[in-house]
Amino acid sequence: MWTGNEIAEATGGKIQGNIQDISSVSIDSRNLQAGSLFVALKGERVDGHDYVKDALVNGAAAVLVNRIPEGINKNAPLIVVKDTYKALVYLAIAARRRSQGKIIAVTGSVGKTSTKEAIRLAIATAGSVYATHGNLNNHIGLPLSLANLPADTNFGVFELGMNHAGEISYLTKILQPDIAVITNVGAAHLEFFSSVEDIADAKAEIMEGLGRNGTIILNRDNDFYEQLLDKAEEKGIENILTFGEHFEADCRLASYTLQNFGSQVEAVIKGMPITYHIGTIGYHWATTSLAALATITAAGVDLADAAAALSNFHEPEGRGRIRIINLPQGKITLIDDCYNASPNSMNAALAKLAELHSNTKSTGRKIAVLGDMLELGNSSPDLHKALLAPLQNHAIDKLYAVGPHMKYLYDITPAKMQSAYTADAASITGNLTKELQPDDIVLIKGSHGSRMDIVRDAITNKKELADAV
């Protein structure tokens, strides 16, 4: 992937010792692969220079440092730079410059990782593809991901995240994407923005890295479509593709039908009718697949092959994956959506719970175990209370609520729907696991900081577990 000389040239560093070819780039000494470049980043609480010896013991081929730590032989394979973070960014920029592949960037208030994964799966039908691992999408994760882009890869798919204005602008200028996707705009990170309109402007920053020949892909159904369209036109972007149910969408959803644990989608892609299957349920997954096929269209990839590949698409871990669990009292179905939450994604998850219950003709209960939605600022009480409407509209049988923000919802929920409220996730697991009944369908969802994974693990620990298919 990299030679020592290439890294030194890209970063302005000085080589010390004998450096073998580099196979990957890492910032974690604990799990780096043999042959990796270890970048010793200095953070607020941890200094990577303290782990240089560990990295070398674990097989690092070289280490990027701004000083030689005590106890490290001067003949060790080091590349010394002025600033290791800036050097990582320079290495990422060098990776982008040498790449001949088509680079795709994805952002949005909801669905970034899922859309990235759908694109990765679909576009792999046309060549080699590299994509962001997990959600490495911030000021460290994006440069790290890009620095690992193989030079000969045909497609690169990268996720861009933010919770403050200016963050996506910074990331997209590093990435310089050929195609950019904004999945949607909604009430997320309101703690750091004065309005959702400001969030839309922040998402629109992704266009700053696009050249005039680049393509921006927008959700035609989103309330902020016109605002985003204006931004694209202001920047002189001529290639604009839209997706959604709206009759003017370039990639339009015509129908969506549940099929057991999957869905059949009928769509019209730039005037061409197409029918395909996706390996999960939920209306929002149908629109996610449309975003992926819009990207395929912009990339010039065969549409039929890409659409067929989506039959193998399943939700990423913790983002709505459906699992069947055999408990002592009987089988239940779990919707594991505990990675994150916002008002939009909560509504979608509750709709999915109801759809799954109806589609499988379950005789059990619809149970929602909901944790706090975080970073909503002063709007948090009202946005949590607003979840009562989808709970009632989807006839949810029981609500278990976790966290001080979710108490706003629990206090106004009808008594027959209330099961339990606790201030933290660990405290609710006892009641929940005892009260589950055969054929119940259980949704677990909350912001990452609410630690709803604790509830999931309490249910799944030492139980027979399988993905639903």
Residue pairs with C-beta under 8 A, 6 or more apart in sequence:
1 21
1 22
1 23
1 24
1 25
1 148
1 150
1 151
2 21
2 22
2 25
2 37
2 91
3 19
3 21
3 22
4 15
4 19
4 20
4 21
4 22
4 62
4 77
4 79
5 15
6 94
7 13
7 22
7 37
7 62
7 64
7 79
7 91
8 14
8 15
8 79
9 94
10 90
10 91
10 93
10 94
11 64
11 79
11 81
11 87
11 90
11 91
12 81
12 82
12 87
12 90
13 64
13 79
13 80
13 81
13 87
14 79
14 80
14 81
15 78
15 79
16 68
16 74
16 75
16 76
16 77
16 78
16 79
16 80
17 73
17 74
17 75
17 76
17 77
17 78
18 75
18 77
19 61
19 62
19 77
19 79
20 35
20 61
20 62
20 77
21 35
21 61
22 35
22 36
22 37
22 61
22 62
23 33
23 34
23 35
23 36
23 61
24 32
24 33
24 35
24 36
24 37
24 148
25 36
25 37
25 39
25 88
25 91
25 144
25 147
25 148
26 32
26 33
26 36
26 37
26 38
26 39
26 55
26 60
26 144
27 38
27 39
27 41
27 48
27 88
27 140
27 144
29 38
29 48
29 51
29 52
29 54
29 55
29 58
29 60
30 54
30 58
32 38
32 55
32 58
32 59
32 60
33 59
34 58
34 59
34 60
34 61
35 59
35 60
35 61
36 55
36 59
36 60
36 61
37 60
37 61
37 62
37 63
37 64
37 79
38 48
38 51
38 52
38 55
38 56
38 60
38 62
38 63
38 64
39 48
39 63
39 64
39 84
39 87
39 88
39 144
40 47
40 48
40 49
40 51
40 52
40 55
40 63
40 64
40 65
40 66
40 84
41 48
41 84
41 85
41 88
41 140
42 48
42 49
42 66
42 84
42 85
48 84
49 65
49 66
49 67
49 69
50 69
52 63
52 65
52 69
52 72
53 69
53 71
53 72
55 63
56 63
56 72
56 76
56 77
60 77
61 77
62 77
62 78
62 79
63 76
63 77
63 78
63 79
64 78
64 79
64 81
64 84
64 87
64 88
65 78
65 79
65 80
65 81
65 84
66 80
66 81
66 82
66 83
66 84
67 80
68 74
68 78
68 80
72 78
79 87
81 87
85 140
88 140
88 143
88 144
88 147
89 143
89 174
91 143
91 147
92 142
92 143
92 144
92 146
92 147
92 174
93 174
95 146
95 147
95 148
95 149
95 151
96 103
96 146
96 149
96 174
96 175
96 176
98 151
99 149
99 151
99 153
99 156
100 151
100 152
101 149
101 152
101 153
101 154
101 155
101 156
102 154
102 155
102 156
102 178
102 179
102 299
103 155
103 156
103 158
103 175
103 176
103 177
103 178
103 179
104 119
104 123
104 155
104 156
104 157
104 158
104 177
104 178
104 179
104 180
104 181
104 295
104 299
105 158
105 159
105 160
105 172
105 175
105 177
105 179
105 180
105 181
105 206
105 209
106 112
106 115
106 116
106 119
106 157
106 158
106 159
106 160
106 180
106 181
106 183
107 159
107 160
107 161
107 162
107 168
107 180
107 181
107 182
107 183
107 203
107 206
108 115
108 181
108 182
108 183
108 184
108 185
108 203
108 219
109 183
109 184
109 185
109 186
109 187
109 188
109 199
109 203
109 342
109 344
110 183
110 184
110 186
110 188
110 284
110 342
110 344
110 345
110 348
111 183
111 184
111 284
111 288
111 291
111 345
112 135
112 137
112 159
112 160
112 161
112 183
113 134
113 135
113 159
113 316
113 319
114 285
114 288
114 315
114 316
114 319
114 320
115 181
115 183
115 288
115 291
115 292
116 131
116 132
116 157
116 158
116 159
117 131
117 313
117 316
118 288
118 289
118 291
118 292
118 310
118 313
119 131
119 157
119 181
119 291
119 292
119 295
119 296
120 129
120 131
120 157
121 292
121 309
121 310
121 312
121 313
122 292
122 293
122 295
122 296
122 301
122 306
122 307
122 309
122 310
123 129
123 155
123 157
123 295
123 296
123 299
123 301
123 306
124 155
124 309
125 301
125 302
125 305
125 306
125 308
125 309
126 154
126 155
126 299
126 301
126 302
126 305
126 306
127 154
127 155
128 150
128 152
128 153
128 154
128 155
129 153
129 154
129 155
129 156
129 157
130 148
130 149
130 150
130 153
130 155
130 156
130 157
131 156
131 157
131 158
132 141
132 142
132 145
132 157
132 158
132 159
133 145
135 141
135 159
135 161
136 142
136 144
136 145
136 159
137 158
137 159
137 160
137 161
137 171
138 161
138 162
138 167
138 171
139 167
139 170
139 171
141 161
142 158
142 159
142 160
142 171
142 174
142 175
143 174
145 158
146 156
146 158
146 174
146 175
149 156
155 299
158 175
158 177
160 168
160 171
160 172
160 175
160 206
161 167
162 168
162 171
162 189
162 202
162 203
162 205
163 189
163 191
163 192
163 375
164 189
164 192
164 202
165 192
165 193
165 198
165 201
165 202
165 205
166 202
166 205
167 202
167 205
168 202
168 203
168 205
168 206
169 205
169 208
171 209
172 180
172 205
172 206
172 207
172 208
172 209
172 210
173 208
173 209
174 209
175 209
176 209
176 211
177 206
177 209
177 210
177 214
178 210
178 211
178 214
178 215
178 299
179 214
179 215
179 216
179 217
179 295
179 298
179 299
180 206
180 207
180 209
180 210
180 214
180 215
180 216
180 217
181 216
181 217
181 291
181 294
181 295
182 203
182 204
182 206
182 216
182 217
182 218
182 219
182 228
183 219
183 288
183 291
184 219
184 222
184 344
185 196
185 199
185 200
185 203
185 222
185 223
185 224
185 228
186 196
186 199
186 342
186 343
186 344
187 196
187 199
187 342
187 343
187 344
187 376
187 379
187 383
188 199
188 342
188 343
188 344
188 375
188 376
189 199
189 375
190 196
190 199
190 375
190 376
190 377
190 378
190 379
190 380
191 374
191 375
191 376
191 377
192 375
192 377
193 199
193 202
196 224
197 224
197 227
200 224
200 227
200 228
201 227
201 231
203 228
204 227
204 228
204 231
204 232
206 216
207 216
207 231
207 232
207 235
207 237
208 235
210 216
210 235
210 237
212 236
212 237
212 238
213 238
213 239
214 237
214 239
215 237
215 239
215 240
215 241
215 298
216 232
216 237
216 239
216 240
216 241
217 240
217 241
217 242
217 243
217 291
217 294
217 295
217 298
218 225
218 228
218 229
218 232
218 240
218 241
218 242
218 243
219 225
219 242
219 243
219 244
219 287
219 291
220 242
220 243
220 244
220 245
220 246
220 248
220 249
220 250
221 244
221 245
221 246
221 249
221 287
222 228
222 244
225 242
229 240
232 240
239 298
241 250
241 251
241 294
241 297
241 298
242 248
242 249
242 250
242 251
242 294
243 249
243 250
243 251
243 252
243 253
243 287
243 290
243 291
243 293
243 294
244 251
244 252
244 253
244 287
244 290
245 252
245 253
245 287
246 252
249 290
250 269
250 270
250 294
250 297
251 267
251 268
251 269
251 270
251 290
251 291
251 293
251 294
251 297
252 267
252 268
252 269
252 290
253 265
253 266
253 267
253 286
253 287
253 290
254 266
254 267
254 268
254 273
255 265
255 266
256 263
256 264
256 265
256 266
256 283
256 286
257 263
257 264
257 265
258 281
258 355
258 358
258 359
259 277
260 359
260 360
261 279
261 280
261 281
261 322
261 356
261 360
261 468
261 469
262 277
262 278
262 279
262 280
262 281
262 311
263 277
263 278
263 280
263 281
263 282
263 285
263 286
264 275
264 276
264 277
265 275
265 276
265 277
265 278
265 286
265 289
265 290
266 273
266 274
266 275
267 273
267 274
267 275
267 276
267 290
267 293
268 274
269 293
269 294
269 297
269 303
270 297
272 303
274 293
274 303
274 304
274 307
276 289
276 307
276 308
276 310
276 311
277 310
277 311
278 285
278 286
278 289
278 310
278 311
278 313
279 310
279 311
279 312
279 313
279 314
279 469
280 313
280 314
280 315
280 320
280 322
281 322
281 352
281 355
281 356
281 359
282 320
282 348
282 351
282 352
282 355
283 348
283 351
283 355
284 348
284 351
284 352
285 313
285 315
285 320
289 310
289 313
292 306
292 310
293 303
293 306
293 307
296 303
296 306
296 307
297 303
314 321
314 467
315 321
315 322
316 339
317 336
317 339
318 336
318 337
318 338
318 339
318 453
318 456
319 337
319 339
319 340
320 335
320 336
320 337
320 349
320 352
321 335
321 336
321 337
321 467
322 333
322 334
322 335
322 336
322 356
322 467
322 468
323 333
323 334
323 336
323 460
323 465
323 466
323 467
323 468
324 331
324 332
324 333
324 334
324 465
324 466
324 467
324 468
325 331
325 332
325 333
325 334
325 459
325 460
325 463
325 464
325 465
326 463
326 464
327 436
327 459
327 463
329 436
329 437
329 438
330 437
330 438
330 439
331 438
331 439
332 364
332 436
332 437
332 438
332 439
332 440
332 441
332 442
332 459
333 356
333 360
333 362
333 364
333 439
333 440
333 441
333 442
333 468
334 441
334 442
334 444
334 456
334 459
334 460
335 349
335 352
335 353
335 356
335 441
335 442
335 443
335 444
335 445
336 444
336 456
337 345
337 349
337 443
337 444
337 445
338 371
338 444
338 445
338 446
338 452
338 453
338 455
338 456
339 448
339 453
340 447
340 448
341 349
341 370
341 371
341 372
341 373
341 374
341 445
341 446
341 447
341 450
342 373
342 447
343 373
343 376
343 383
343 386
343 387
345 445
346 370
346 373
346 387
346 390
346 445
347 387
347 390
349 443
349 445
350 368
350 387
350 390
350 391
350 394
350 396
350 443
351 390
351 394
352 443
353 366
353 368
353 394
353 396
353 441
353 443
354 366
354 394
354 395
354 396
356 362
356 441
357 364
357 366
357 441
360 441
362 439
362 441
363 439
364 437
364 438
364 439
364 440
364 441
365 397
365 398
365 437
365 440
365 441
366 394
366 395
366 396
366 397
366 398
366 441
366 443
367 396
367 397
367 398
367 399
367 400
367 419
367 436
367 440
367 441
367 442
367 443
368 391
368 396
368 398
368 399
368 400
368 443
368 445
369 400
369 402
369 428
369 432
369 442
369 443
369 444
369 445
369 452
369 455
370 387
370 399
370 400
370 401
370 402
370 406
370 409
370 443
370 445
370 446
371 401
371 402
371 403
371 406
371 425
371 445
371 446
371 447
371 450
371 451
371 452
371 455
372 384
372 402
372 403
372 404
372 405
372 406
372 446
372 447
372 449
372 450
373 380
373 383
373 384
373 405
373 406
373 446
373 447
374 405
374 447
374 448
374 449
374 450
375 447
376 383
376 405
380 405
380 408
381 405
381 408
384 405
384 406
384 408
384 409
385 408
385 409
385 412
387 409
388 409
388 412
388 413
391 399
391 409
391 413
391 417
392 414
396 417
397 417
398 417
398 418
398 419
399 409
399 410
399 413
399 417
399 418
399 419
400 419
400 420
400 421
400 428
400 431
400 432
401 407
401 409
401 410
401 413
401 420
401 421
401 422
402 421
402 422
402 423
402 424
402 425
402 428
402 446
402 450
402 452
402 455
403 423
403 424
403 425
403 446
403 450
404 423
406 421
406 446
406 450
407 421
410 418
410 421
419 431
419 432
419 435
420 428
420 431
420 432
421 428
422 428
424 451
425 446
425 450
425 451
425 452
425 453
425 454
425 455
426 451
426 454
428 455
429 454
429 455
429 458
429 459
432 455
432 458
432 459
433 458
433 459
436 442
436 459
442 459
444 452
444 455
444 456
444 459
445 452
446 452
